[in-house]
């Protein structure tokens, strides 16, 4: 349990190794974010038959850096009617949780051999922190991230940012429930909250030695899909980007922001995208696990990091793909999807996994168990549909009375 | 435990100042933000005593959900920037009395339950495991836990009924 680095007391080497890990995590996240901005613009450009950024550096790779520098030197405007302190605080509240959330992601380490790497003669995890409540820490950070958006909207002292902020709050709070419930399935199956342990549980071969033992398979695909959808909504990315619907809200919660404060929001948004992809990989796709071979440093250092980054890029592409393909949802569709589809489905799947687990532990008859599960599912779905119909009838009746 | 004691003092001081500002500030959104500081202080105190799960849950539930909903409600109804004059309530002395009584009851319960036992002798000096929390809830305190859930469910349904009837 816990990082072996801290097992033998805290010395100078331990502090230096930790500081190095902080630096590497920080730089990795920043570089990944920079790359993600470029990647998104380039891929979306390809999907729309445009060229995209191609001036700064090879293939326009340095475009983000150029944009960042430009924003840094722009005038920093403070609206007259703004709440000065909160207006300045909001971008920081958006960016700091985005940084912290990435700290719990295991970036490398060969999990068939304990998941540790050797650094200056010390064994350690290749992740900044492995708190025993790691997954909850991520949820807590995304919960604090809401404040950045919400307070930015309120403190601007103008109408459209306020509307954007209110939309963002409603959306993020709604989808956090579905996100947490799909996470619960992973926690149930793996029996741990620590991200390192979750990855360790997924190491090794599963059915038939070919299909990997990833949570994607073990939890039965549904939680992974719910997590991906709820995660996209949580990030306010298309098709769930009602928060910054340009046609309706000018620019959304960040309309009044300029210069480096705007850049911080932009940075936080893309950092959260990278973190969310990294978490999908960690929770459902075995993190850095994959086939490894070769001598010592290649086997424990190169391949796990390579697999992790490869899986990460796949999900970054998926997020860009969503953006390039799907039209934005209407507000009522957004709420219907969250409350009437994703939350019941995630909760039901969680209970199903729990039932299967109990049945297996107690040695119950499989046929009877599955029969009972089918009956319960049919009854539950019918009841849910009936209640939704009744609510709709009521709403229509109310509308008629009012009309 | 010296370092823990010093940090307990610092965090407790910040919490008390923030708690006073919650009721004295003239801006209702600022009051909610001061409340966030108080709740974050509670989470920090939990983590300081090695109760990581309870600390993170405190952030998740109170900061990430309850105060967010407070602010949401404020923004939908009265999102004015700057000073608001009429935020003082006439019954504030009664509220103060209730708070005082609540404080007395809670401190009595705490002192009565733990007397002068120290944290390391209760927890064994190691951080509390999440499984210990769940074992306590679902074995020793199952009935109170179910009663609390039932009460919350009833309150939830009641709130929906009240809101629907306008």
Interface residues (C-beta under 8 A of the other chain):
Chain A: X81 X82 X83 X86 X131 X132 X133 X136 X137 X139 X140 X142 X143 X144 X146 X147 X150 X151 X153 X154 X155 X157 X162 X165 X166 X169 X170 X173 X176 X193
Chain B: X27 X29 X30 X33 X36 X52 X53 X56 X57 X59 X60 X63 X64 X65 X68 X69 X71 X72 X75 X76 X79 X81 X82 X127 X129 X130
